[in-house]
Amino acid sequence: MAAQLLRRQCSGLIGVVFRAREPFHADLIESIYASTEVAGYNVVLSAVVPTRDERQAFDALVASRCAAAILLGVSEASLGEFARELPVVEIGRVPTKAQVDAVHTADDEGVRLAVGHLVSLGHKDIVHVDGGELPGAAERRRGYWDAMAAHDLQGGARVVPGDYTESSGSAAARELLASAQLPTAVIAGNDRCAVGLLDEFRRNGVTVPGQVSIVGYDNSRLASLAHVDLTSVRQNTEELARCAVQFAVDRMNSADAGPPRIAERDPELIVRSSTGPVRPHS
């Protein structure tokens, strides 16, 4: 294949930068493979790990002669830098500075769905553990504040700083356990954070959803595991991948594909056993 590619003007390769520890990225990659196969292109994967940063991951794609790159969870600073070297498409956020194509879920609407679901179960004391500055976190945070206000619950709204890891969920759970009164529900920044919350609460004798309901985000494979069974906001990986691949192919095939395009996809709430009706505090 390498010899054949050297004889082509366009390599026919689409690179993907992803984070190896993120289950949602694994789901996206599966859908990206399916979409690129339909489009007649091949994929080169390059992972970001603790010993390998975004720059190194991207450089490996350039060295592989990728004609375009799809970036999953890359920092805003890297987006503009990488776009100067290859056509790139971001999945997960709307770029605020970099002029690149992007595909994302309506994350604010996703959290509004989560708040609405919990309110329908009688919950009013609902906390959000956010994702800090990570992709989608600002939109999810905004959706939380807006939804709490829409249900006239803004007075008790509370955001606990976090990120998209299990350890941040555990830390948030410990903070909530140390407070005077547990909330009746928590919306986590993503599924990994939700799993950290779930584990820490259970270790401390707090029943889920008996005492605290938990909602995750992404509906990754973690959420559907039998011992997790997490209510979660689904991002449509098939649609996100299909659109991102199409944007990448358009840039590869045209020297002037026009201004950057932004595509937004709708979320869906998947209800499982981690949420239930509110119970009065004892």
ChimeraX commands (.cxc) that place a marker at each C-alpha (Angstrom):
marker #1 position 0.00,0.00,0.00 radius 0.5
marker #1 position 2.81,2.41,0.87 radius 0.5
marker #1 position 4.37,1.97,-2.58 radius 0.5
marker #1 position 1.02,2.52,-4.30 radius 0.5
marker #1 position 0.38,5.67,-2.29 radius 0.5
marker #1 position 3.75,7.14,-3.24 radius 0.5
marker #1 position 2.69,6.96,-6.91 radius 0.5
marker #1 position -0.52,8.91,-6.22 radius 0.5
marker #1 position -0.77,12.67,-6.00 radius 0.5
marker #1 position -3.39,12.25,-3.24 radius 0.5
marker #1 position -2.68,9.55,-0.68 radius 0.5
marker #1 position -6.33,8.67,-0.16 radius 0.5
marker #1 position -5.65,8.55,3.59 radius 0.5
marker #1 position -7.66,10.33,6.26 radius 0.5
marker #1 position -5.89,10.58,9.61 radius 0.5
marker #1 position -7.62,10.54,12.99 radius 0.5
marker #1 position -6.17,11.98,16.20 radius 0.5
marker #1 position -7.94,10.57,19.26 radius 0.5
marker #1 position -7.46,10.01,22.97 radius 0.5
marker #1 position -6.74,6.38,23.75 radius 0.5
marker #1 position -8.45,6.43,27.15 radius 0.5
marker #1 position -11.75,7.90,25.93 radius 0.5
marker #1 position -14.46,5.24,25.27 radius 0.5
marker #1 position -16.52,7.68,23.24 radius 0.5
marker #1 position -13.62,8.15,20.84 radius 0.5
marker #1 position -13.52,4.39,20.28 radius 0.5
marker #1 position -17.20,4.51,19.29 radius 0.5
marker #1 position -16.51,7.39,16.92 radius 0.5
marker #1 position -13.57,5.61,15.30 radius 0.5
marker #1 position -15.74,2.59,14.56 radius 0.5
marker #1 position -18.20,4.86,12.75 radius 0.5
marker #1 position -15.39,6.74,10.98 radius 0.5
marker #1 position -14.08,3.47,9.55 radius 0.5
marker #1 position -17.53,2.65,8.19 radius 0.5
marker #1 position -17.95,6.09,6.60 radius 0.5
marker #1 position -14.49,6.20,5.01 radius 0.5
marker #1 position -14.96,2.73,3.53 radius 0.5
marker #1 position -18.17,3.88,1.85 radius 0.5
marker #1 position -16.36,6.97,0.54 radius 0.5
marker #1 position -13.46,4.89,-0.81 radius 0.5
marker #1 position -10.74,6.12,1.56 radius 0.5
marker #1 position -8.52,4.55,4.21 radius 0.5
marker #1 position -7.90,5.58,7.82 radius 0.5
marker #1 position -4.68,6.14,9.75 radius 0.5
marker #1 position -5.09,6.33,13.54 radius 0.5
marker #1 position -2.78,8.27,15.86 radius 0.5
marker #1 position -3.41,8.24,19.60 radius 0.5
marker #1 position -2.79,10.85,22.27 radius 0.5
marker #1 position -1.54,9.13,25.45 radius 0.5
marker #1 position 0.22,10.44,28.59 radius 0.5
marker #1 position 3.63,9.99,26.91 radius 0.5
marker #1 position 2.53,11.26,23.47 radius 0.5
marker #1 position 0.98,14.69,23.03 radius 0.5
marker #1 position -1.28,16.15,20.35 radius 0.5
marker #1 position 1.65,17.51,18.34 radius 0.5
marker #1 position 3.34,14.13,18.17 radius 0.5
marker #1 position 0.08,12.40,17.25 radius 0.5
marker #1 position -0.59,14.88,14.45 radius 0.5
marker #1 position 2.99,14.77,13.13 radius 0.5
marker #1 position 2.65,11.01,12.71 radius 0.5
marker #1 position -0.32,11.60,10.37 radius 0.5
marker #1 position 1.66,14.13,8.33 radius 0.5
marker #1 position 4.54,11.66,8.09 radius 0.5
marker #1 position 2.07,9.03,6.84 radius 0.5
marker #1 position 1.06,11.42,4.02 radius 0.5
marker #1 position -2.53,11.78,5.17 radius 0.5
marker #1 position -4.44,14.17,2.91 radius 0.5
marker #1 position -6.75,15.36,5.71 radius 0.5
marker #1 position -7.27,14.78,9.42 radius 0.5
marker #1 position -10.25,14.33,11.71 radius 0.5
marker #1 position -9.48,15.56,15.22 radius 0.5
marker #1 position -11.27,14.18,18.29 radius 0.5
marker #1 position -10.97,16.22,21.48 radius 0.5
marker #1 position -7.98,18.29,20.37 radius 0.5
marker #1 position -7.30,21.57,22.18 radius 0.5
marker #1 position -8.44,24.84,20.63 radius 0.5
marker #1 position -4.83,26.03,20.37 radius 0.5
marker #1 position -3.82,22.97,18.36 radius 0.5
marker #1 position -6.72,23.29,15.91 radius 0.5
marker #1 position -5.45,26.45,14.25 radius 0.5
marker #1 position -1.87,25.22,14.25 radius 0.5
marker #1 position -2.72,21.91,12.61 radius 0.5
marker #1 position -5.06,23.52,10.07 radius 0.5
marker #1 position -2.10,25.37,8.61 radius 0.5
marker #1 position -0.55,22.02,7.65 radius 0.5
marker #1 position -3.51,19.87,6.58 radius 0.5
marker #1 position -7.24,20.21,6.00 radius 0.5
marker #1 position -8.74,19.29,9.37 radius 0.5
marker #1 position -12.22,18.58,10.72 radius 0.5
marker #1 position -12.98,18.83,14.43 radius 0.5
marker #1 position -15.53,16.56,16.09 radius 0.5
marker #1 position -16.86,17.68,19.46 radius 0.5
marker #1 position -16.81,21.48,19.65 radius 0.5
marker #1 position -17.54,24.65,17.74 radius 0.5
marker #1 position -14.15,26.34,17.25 radius 0.5
marker #1 position -14.10,29.88,18.63 radius 0.5
marker #1 position -10.86,30.98,16.97 radius 0.5
marker #1 position -9.62,28.37,14.50 radius 0.5
marker #1 position -11.17,28.56,11.02 radius 0.5
marker #1 position -11.85,24.85,10.48 radius 0.5
marker #1 position -14.76,22.59,9.61 radius 0.5
marker #1 position -16.45,21.14,12.67 radius 0.5
marker #1 position -19.17,18.67,13.59 radius 0.5
marker #1 position -20.74,18.59,17.02 radius 0.5
marker #1 position -23.77,17.56,19.04 radius 0.5
marker #1 position -26.10,20.23,20.44 radius 0.5
marker #1 position -24.59,19.70,23.89 radius 0.5
marker #1 position -26.63,22.40,25.59 radius 0.5
marker #1 position -29.81,20.67,24.41 radius 0.5
marker #1 position -28.44,17.32,25.64 radius 0.5
marker #1 position -28.12,18.59,29.19 radius 0.5
marker #1 position -31.52,20.25,28.98 radius 0.5
marker #1 position -32.94,16.83,28.15 radius 0.5
marker #1 position -31.19,15.40,31.22 radius 0.5
marker #1 position -32.51,18.13,33.52 radius 0.5
marker #1 position -36.03,17.74,32.11 radius 0.5
marker #1 position -35.92,13.99,32.71 radius 0.5
marker #1 position -34.83,14.43,36.32 radius 0.5
marker #1 position -37.43,17.13,36.98 radius 0.5
marker #1 position -40.10,14.80,35.61 radius 0.5
marker #1 position -39.03,12.31,38.30 radius 0.5
marker #1 position -39.51,14.94,41.01 radius 0.5
marker #1 position -35.90,16.08,41.39 radius 0.5
marker #1 position -35.15,19.70,42.24 radius 0.5
marker #1 position -31.73,19.47,43.92 radius 0.5
marker #1 position -29.72,18.71,40.78 radius 0.5
marker #1 position -25.94,19.24,40.59 radius 0.5
marker #1 position -23.78,19.33,37.46 radius 0.5
marker #1 position -20.18,18.08,37.47 radius 0.5
marker #1 position -18.70,19.84,34.46 radius 0.5
marker #1 position -15.86,19.16,32.06 radius 0.5
marker #1 position -13.78,22.27,32.68 radius 0.5
marker #1 position -12.35,23.59,29.39 radius 0.5
marker #1 position -12.69,20.32,27.49 radius 0.5
marker #1 position -14.69,20.04,24.24 radius 0.5
marker #1 position -18.42,20.48,24.78 radius 0.5
marker #1 position -18.07,21.38,28.46 radius 0.5
marker #1 position -19.02,25.05,28.11 radius 0.5
marker #1 position -22.11,24.16,26.08 radius 0.5
marker #1 position -23.17,21.47,28.57 radius 0.5
marker #1 position -22.65,23.89,31.43 radius 0.5
marker #1 position -24.74,26.53,29.66 radius 0.5
marker #1 position -27.49,23.97,28.99 radius 0.5
marker #1 position -27.56,23.11,32.68 radius 0.5
marker #1 position -27.94,26.72,33.82 radius 0.5
marker #1 position -30.58,27.41,31.18 radius 0.5
marker #1 position -32.59,24.30,32.02 radius 0.5
marker #1 position -32.47,24.91,35.76 radius 0.5
marker #1 position -33.70,28.46,35.18 radius 0.5
marker #1 position -36.45,27.24,32.84 radius 0.5
marker #1 position -37.73,24.99,35.64 radius 0.5
marker #1 position -37.38,27.82,38.19 radius 0.5
marker #1 position -34.61,25.92,40.00 radius 0.5
marker #1 position -31.78,28.40,39.45 radius 0.5
marker #1 position -31.64,29.25,43.15 radius 0.5
marker #1 position -30.38,25.78,44.01 radius 0.5
marker #1 position -28.29,25.21,40.87 radius 0.5
marker #1 position -24.68,24.22,41.49 radius 0.5
marker #1 position -21.74,23.32,39.27 radius 0.5
marker #1 position -18.87,21.26,40.67 radius 0.5
marker #1 position -15.63,21.65,38.67 radius 0.5
marker #1 position -14.42,18.46,37.01 radius 0.5
marker #1 position -13.20,16.94,33.78 radius 0.5
marker #1 position -13.92,13.88,31.67 radius 0.5
marker #1 position -12.21,11.28,33.88 radius 0.5
marker #1 position -13.33,8.77,36.49 radius 0.5
marker #1 position -11.06,10.45,39.06 radius 0.5
marker #1 position -12.88,13.78,38.65 radius 0.5
marker #1 position -16.17,11.99,39.25 radius 0.5
marker #1 position -14.79,10.37,42.39 radius 0.5
marker #1 position -13.48,13.72,43.64 radius 0.5
marker #1 position -16.83,15.36,42.98 radius 0.5
marker #1 position -18.63,12.59,44.84 radius 0.5
marker #1 position -16.35,13.05,47.85 radius 0.5
marker #1 position -17.05,16.79,47.80 radius 0.5
marker #1 position -20.79,16.16,47.72 radius 0.5
marker #1 position -20.54,13.55,50.47 radius 0.5
marker #1 position -18.77,16.09,52.67 radius 0.5
marker #1 position -21.52,18.67,52.18 radius 0.5
marker #1 position -24.37,19.15,54.61 radius 0.5
marker #1 position -26.88,17.45,52.33 radius 0.5
marker #1 position -26.50,15.28,49.27 radius 0.5
marker #1 position -28.26,16.41,46.09 radius 0.5
marker #1 position -30.92,14.04,44.84 radius 0.5
marker #1 position -29.43,13.96,41.33 radius 0.5
marker #1 position -26.14,14.61,39.52 radius 0.5
marker #1 position -25.51,15.22,35.82 radius 0.5
marker #1 position -21.93,14.34,34.93 radius 0.5
marker #1 position -19.85,15.91,32.17 radius 0.5
marker #1 position -19.48,12.53,30.48 radius 0.5
marker #1 position -19.88,8.81,31.14 radius 0.5
marker #1 position -16.40,8.32,32.60 radius 0.5
marker #1 position -17.04,11.07,35.16 radius 0.5
marker #1 position -20.44,9.50,35.92 radius 0.5
marker #1 position -18.82,6.11,36.54 radius 0.5
marker #1 position -16.43,7.74,39.03 radius 0.5
marker #1 position -19.42,9.26,40.85 radius 0.5
marker #1 position -21.29,5.97,40.82 radius 0.5
marker #1 position -18.35,4.03,42.20 radius 0.5
marker #1 position -17.54,6.52,44.97 radius 0.5
marker #1 position -21.16,6.77,46.10 radius 0.5
marker #1 position -21.55,3.00,46.23 radius 0.5
marker #1 position -18.31,2.63,48.19 radius 0.5
marker #1 position -19.75,5.03,50.76 radius 0.5
marker #1 position -23.08,3.26,51.06 radius 0.5
marker #1 position -25.09,5.71,48.94 radius 0.5
marker #1 position -27.62,3.90,46.77 radius 0.5
marker #1 position -28.10,4.79,43.11 radius 0.5
marker #1 position -30.78,5.70,42.18 radius 0.5
marker #1 position -32.34,5.27,45.63 radius 0.5
marker #1 position -30.61,8.25,47.22 radius 0.5
marker #1 position -28.94,9.88,44.23 radius 0.5
marker #1 position -29.81,9.61,40.53 radius 0.5
marker #1 position -26.92,9.94,38.06 radius 0.5
marker #1 position -26.93,10.93,34.39 radius 0.5
marker #1 position -23.90,10.64,32.12 radius 0.5
marker #1 position -23.11,12.04,28.69 radius 0.5
marker #1 position -22.04,10.32,25.43 radius 0.5
marker #1 position -23.89,7.01,25.86 radius 0.5
marker #1 position -20.55,5.28,25.36 radius 0.5
marker #1 position -20.09,1.56,25.82 radius 0.5
marker #1 position -19.46,2.17,29.50 radius 0.5
marker #1 position -23.04,3.31,29.98 radius 0.5
marker #1 position -24.60,0.07,28.79 radius 0.5
marker #1 position -22.45,-2.27,30.91 radius 0.5
marker #1 position -24.75,-4.34,33.14 radius 0.5
marker #1 position -23.17,-3.21,36.42 radius 0.5
marker #1 position -23.25,0.47,35.33 radius 0.5
marker #1 position -26.58,0.71,33.44 radius 0.5
marker #1 position -26.24,4.47,33.20 radius 0.5
marker #1 position -28.85,6.91,31.95 radius 0.5
marker #1 position -26.90,8.96,29.42 radius 0.5
marker #1 position -27.21,11.52,26.64 radius 0.5
marker #1 position -26.51,9.83,23.33 radius 0.5
marker #1 position -24.39,11.46,20.67 radius 0.5
marker #1 position -25.08,9.99,17.24 radius 0.5
marker #1 position -21.62,8.70,16.34 radius 0.5
marker #1 position -22.75,7.45,12.93 radius 0.5
marker #1 position -24.01,10.90,11.91 radius 0.5
marker #1 position -21.06,12.74,13.42 radius 0.5
marker #1 position -18.60,10.47,11.62 radius 0.5
marker #1 position -20.46,10.55,8.30 radius 0.5
marker #1 position -20.53,14.34,8.26 radius 0.5
marker #1 position -16.89,14.70,9.36 radius 0.5
marker #1 position -15.69,12.30,6.68 radius 0.5
marker #1 position -17.71,14.15,4.03 radius 0.5
marker #1 position -16.18,17.46,5.10 radius 0.5
marker #1 position -12.70,15.94,4.96 radius 0.5
marker #1 position -13.29,14.42,1.52 radius 0.5
marker #1 position -14.61,17.74,0.20 radius 0.5
marker #1 position -11.44,19.51,1.36 radius 0.5
marker #1 position -9.22,16.80,-0.14 radius 0.5
marker #1 position -10.95,17.00,-3.51 radius 0.5
marker #1 position -11.21,20.77,-3.86 radius 0.5
marker #1 position -8.59,23.48,-3.53 radius 0.5
marker #1 position -11.38,25.90,-2.70 radius 0.5
marker #1 position -14.17,24.21,-0.76 radius 0.5
marker #1 position -15.38,27.52,0.62 radius 0.5
marker #1 position -15.51,28.88,4.17 radius 0.5
marker #1 position -15.46,26.59,7.23 radius 0.5
marker #1 position -18.66,24.63,7.79 radius 0.5
marker #1 position -20.28,23.82,11.11 radius 0.5
marker #1 position -22.72,20.91,11.39 radius 0.5
marker #1 position -24.82,20.28,14.49 radius 0.5
marker #1 position -26.56,17.01,15.34 radius 0.5
marker #1 position -29.36,16.39,17.84 radius 0.5
marker #1 position -28.78,14.46,21.08 radius 0.5
marker #1 position -31.05,11.79,22.53 radius 0.5
marker #1 position -31.56,10.78,26.16 radius 0.5
marker #1 position -31.20,7.04,26.82 radius 0.5
marker #1 position -32.87,6.14,30.13 radius 0.5
marker #1 position -31.50,3.30,32.21 radius 0.5
marker #1 position -31.61,2.29,35.87 radius 0.5
marker #1 position -29.25,4.95,37.30 radius 0.5
marker #1 position -32.14,7.43,37.49 radius 0.5
marker #1 position -35.37,7.05,39.41 radius 0.5
marker #1 position -38.06,8.99,41.30 radius 0.5
marker #1 position -36.85,11.36,44.00 radius 0.5
marker #1 position -37.09,10.19,47.58 radius 0.5
marker #1 position -37.45,12.68,50.45 radius 0.5
marker #1 position -34.32,13.27,52.52 radius 0.5
marker #1 position -34.47,11.34,55.77 radius 0.5
marker link #1:1,2 radius 0.2
marker link #1:2,3 radius 0.2
marker link #1:3,4 radius 0.2
marker link #1:4,5 radius 0.2
marker link #1:5,6 radius 0.2
marker link #1:6,7 radius 0.2
marker link #1:7,8 radius 0.2
marker link #1:8,9 radius 0.2
marker link #1:9,10 radius 0.2
marker link #1:10,11 radius 0.2
marker link #1:11,12 radius 0.2
marker link #1:12,13 radius 0.2
marker link #1:13,14 radius 0.2
marker link #1:14,15 radius 0.2
marker link #1:15,16 radius 0.2
marker link #1:16,17 radius 0.2
marker link #1:17,18 radius 0.2
marker link #1:18,19 radius 0.2
marker link #1:19,20 radius 0.2
marker link #1:20,21 radius 0.2
marker link #1:21,22 radius 0.2
marker link #1:22,23 radius 0.2
marker link #1:23,24 radius 0.2
marker link #1:24,25 radius 0.2
marker link #1:25,26 radius 0.2
marker link #1:26,27 radius 0.2
marker link #1:27,28 radius 0.2
marker link #1:28,29 radius 0.2
marker link #1:29,30 radius 0.2
marker link #1:30,31 radius 0.2
marker link #1:31,32 radius 0.2
marker link #1:32,33 radius 0.2
marker link #1:33,34 radius 0.2
marker link #1:34,35 radius 0.2
marker link #1:35,36 radius 0.2
marker link #1:36,37 radius 0.2
marker link #1:37,38 radius 0.2
marker link #1:38,39 radius 0.2
marker link #1:39,40 radius 0.2
marker link #1:40,41 radius 0.2
marker link #1:41,42 radius 0.2
marker link #1:42,43 radius 0.2
marker link #1:43,44 radius 0.2
marker link #1:44,45 radius 0.2
marker link #1:45,46 radius 0.2
marker link #1:46,47 radius 0.2
marker link #1:47,48 radius 0.2
marker link #1:48,49 radius 0.2
marker link #1:49,50 radius 0.2
marker link #1:50,51 radius 0.2
marker link #1:51,52 radius 0.2
marker link #1:52,53 radius 0.2
marker link #1:53,54 radius 0.2
marker link #1:54,55 radius 0.2
marker link #1:55,56 radius 0.2
marker link #1:56,57 radius 0.2
marker link #1:57,58 radius 0.2
marker link #1:58,59 radius 0.2
marker link #1:59,60 radius 0.2
marker link #1:60,61 radius 0.2
marker link #1:61,62 radius 0.2
marker link #1:62,63 radius 0.2
marker link #1:63,64 radius 0.2
marker link #1:64,65 radius 0.2
marker link #1:65,66 radius 0.2
marker link #1:66,67 radius 0.2
marker link #1:67,68 radius 0.2
marker link #1:68,69 radius 0.2
marker link #1:69,70 radius 0.2
marker link #1:70,71 radius 0.2
marker link #1:71,72 radius 0.2
marker link #1:72,73 radius 0.2
marker link #1:73,74 radius 0.2
marker link #1:74,75 radius 0.2
marker link #1:75,76 radius 0.2
marker link #1:76,77 radius 0.2
marker link #1:77,78 radius 0.2
marker link #1:78,79 radius 0.2
marker link #1:79,80 radius 0.2
marker link #1:80,81 radius 0.2
marker link #1:81,82 radius 0.2
marker link #1:82,83 radius 0.2
marker link #1:83,84 radius 0.2
marker link #1:84,85 radius 0.2
marker link #1:85,86 radius 0.2
marker link #1:86,87 radius 0.2
marker link #1:87,88 radius 0.2
marker link #1:88,89 radius 0.2
marker link #1:89,90 radius 0.2
marker link #1:90,91 radius 0.2
marker link #1:91,92 radius 0.2
marker link #1:92,93 radius 0.2
marker link #1:93,94 radius 0.2
marker link #1:94,95 radius 0.2
marker link #1:95,96 radius 0.2
marker link #1:96,97 radius 0.2
marker link #1:97,98 radius 0.2
marker link #1:98,99 radius 0.2
marker link #1:99,100 radius 0.2
marker link #1:100,101 radius 0.2
marker link #1:101,102 radius 0.2
marker link #1:102,103 radius 0.2
marker link #1:103,104 radius 0.2
marker link #1:104,105 radius 0.2
marker link #1:105,106 radius 0.2
marker link #1:106,107 radius 0.2
marker link #1:107,108 radius 0.2
marker link #1:108,109 radius 0.2
marker link #1:109,110 radius 0.2
marker link #1:110,111 radius 0.2
marker link #1:111,112 radius 0.2
marker link #1:112,113 radius 0.2
marker link #1:113,114 radius 0.2
marker link #1:114,115 radius 0.2
marker link #1:115,116 radius 0.2
marker link #1:116,117 radius 0.2
marker link #1:117,118 radius 0.2
marker link #1:118,119 radius 0.2
marker link #1:119,120 radius 0.2
marker link #1:120,121 radius 0.2
marker link #1:121,122 radius 0.2
marker link #1:122,123 radius 0.2
marker link #1:123,124 radius 0.2
marker link #1:124,125 radius 0.2
marker link #1:125,126 radius 0.2
marker link #1:126,127 radius 0.2
marker link #1:127,128 radius 0.2
marker link #1:128,129 radius 0.2
marker link #1:129,130 radius 0.2
marker link #1:130,131 radius 0.2
marker link #1:131,132 radius 0.2
marker link #1:132,133 radius 0.2
marker link #1:133,134 radius 0.2
marker link #1:134,135 radius 0.2
marker link #1:135,136 radius 0.2
marker link #1:136,137 radius 0.2
marker link #1:137,138 radius 0.2
marker link #1:138,139 radius 0.2
marker link #1:139,140 radius 0.2
marker link #1:140,141 radius 0.2
marker link #1:141,142 radius 0.2
marker link #1:142,143 radius 0.2
marker link #1:143,144 radius 0.2
marker link #1:144,145 radius 0.2
marker link #1:145,146 radius 0.2
marker link #1:146,147 radius 0.2
marker link #1:147,148 radius 0.2
marker link #1:148,149 radius 0.2
marker link #1:149,150 radius 0.2
marker link #1:150,151 radius 0.2
marker link #1:151,152 radius 0.2
marker link #1:152,153 radius 0.2
marker link #1:153,154 radius 0.2
marker link #1:154,155 radius 0.2
marker link #1:155,156 radius 0.2
marker link #1:156,157 radius 0.2
marker link #1:157,158 radius 0.2
marker link #1:158,159 radius 0.2
marker link #1:159,160 radius 0.2
marker link #1:160,161 radius 0.2
marker link #1:161,162 radius 0.2
marker link #1:162,163 radius 0.2
marker link #1:163,164 radius 0.2
marker link #1:164,165 radius 0.2
marker link #1:165,166 radius 0.2
marker link #1:166,167 radius 0.2
marker link #1:167,168 radius 0.2
marker link #1:168,169 radius 0.2
marker link #1:169,170 radius 0.2
marker link #1:170,171 radius 0.2
marker link #1:171,172 radius 0.2
marker link #1:172,173 radius 0.2
marker link #1:173,174 radius 0.2
marker link #1:174,175 radius 0.2
marker link #1:175,176 radius 0.2
marker link #1:176,177 radius 0.2
marker link #1:177,178 radius 0.2
marker link #1:178,179 radius 0.2
marker link #1:179,180 radius 0.2
marker link #1:180,181 radius 0.2
marker link #1:181,182 radius 0.2
marker link #1:182,183 radius 0.2
marker link #1:183,184 radius 0.2
marker link #1:184,185 radius 0.2
marker link #1:185,186 radius 0.2
marker link #1:186,187 radius 0.2
marker link #1:187,188 radius 0.2
marker link #1:188,189 radius 0.2
marker link #1:189,190 radius 0.2
marker link #1:190,191 radius 0.2
marker link #1:191,192 radius 0.2
marker link #1:192,193 radius 0.2
marker link #1:193,194 radius 0.2
marker link #1:194,195 radius 0.2
marker link #1:195,196 radius 0.2
marker link #1:196,197 radius 0.2
marker link #1:197,198 radius 0.2
marker link #1:198,199 radius 0.2
marker link #1:199,200 radius 0.2
marker link #1:200,201 radius 0.2
marker link #1:201,202 radius 0.2
marker link #1:202,203 radius 0.2
marker link #1:203,204 radius 0.2
marker link #1:204,205 radius 0.2
marker link #1:205,206 radius 0.2
marker link #1:206,207 radius 0.2
marker link #1:207,208 radius 0.2
marker link #1:208,209 radius 0.2
marker link #1:209,210 radius 0.2
marker link #1:210,211 radius 0.2
marker link #1:211,212 radius 0.2
marker link #1:212,213 radius 0.2
marker link #1:213,214 radius 0.2
marker link #1:214,215 radius 0.2
marker link #1:215,216 radius 0.2
marker link #1:216,217 radius 0.2
marker link #1:217,218 radius 0.2
marker link #1:218,219 radius 0.2
marker link #1:219,220 radius 0.2
marker link #1:220,221 radius 0.2
marker link #1:221,222 radius 0.2
marker link #1:222,223 radius 0.2
marker link #1:223,224 radius 0.2
marker link #1:224,225 radius 0.2
marker link #1:225,226 radius 0.2
marker link #1:226,227 radius 0.2
marker link #1:227,228 radius 0.2
marker link #1:228,229 radius 0.2
marker link #1:229,230 radius 0.2
marker link #1:230,231 radius 0.2
marker link #1:231,232 radius 0.2
marker link #1:232,233 radius 0.2
marker link #1:233,234 radius 0.2
marker link #1:234,235 radius 0.2
marker link #1:235,236 radius 0.2
marker link #1:236,237 radius 0.2
marker link #1:237,238 radius 0.2
marker link #1:238,239 radius 0.2
marker link #1:239,240 radius 0.2
marker link #1:240,241 radius 0.2
marker link #1:241,242 radius 0.2
marker link #1:242,243 radius 0.2
marker link #1:243,244 radius 0.2
marker link #1:244,245 radius 0.2
marker link #1:245,246 radius 0.2
marker link #1:246,247 radius 0.2
marker link #1:247,248 radius 0.2
marker link #1:248,249 radius 0.2
marker link #1:249,250 radius 0.2
marker link #1:250,251 radius 0.2
marker link #1:251,252 radius 0.2
marker link #1:252,253 radius 0.2
marker link #1:253,254 radius 0.2
marker link #1:254,255 radius 0.2
marker link #1:255,256 radius 0.2
marker link #1:256,257 radius 0.2
marker link #1:257,258 radius 0.2
marker link #1:258,259 radius 0.2
marker link #1:259,260 radius 0.2
marker link #1:260,261 radius 0.2
marker link #1:261,262 radius 0.2
marker link #1:262,263 radius 0.2
marker link #1:263,264 radius 0.2
marker link #1:264,265 radius 0.2
marker link #1:265,266 radius 0.2
marker link #1:266,267 radius 0.2
marker link #1:267,268 radius 0.2
marker link #1:268,269 radius 0.2
marker link #1:269,270 radius 0.2
marker link #1:270,271 radius 0.2
marker link #1:271,272 radius 0.2
marker link #1:272,273 radius 0.2
marker link #1:273,274 radius 0.2
marker link #1:274,275 radius 0.2
marker link #1:275,276 radius 0.2
marker link #1:276,277 radius 0.2
marker link #1:277,278 radius 0.2
marker link #1:278,279 radius 0.2
marker link #1:279,280 radius 0.2
marker link #1:280,281 radius 0.2
marker link #1:281,282 radius 0.2
view
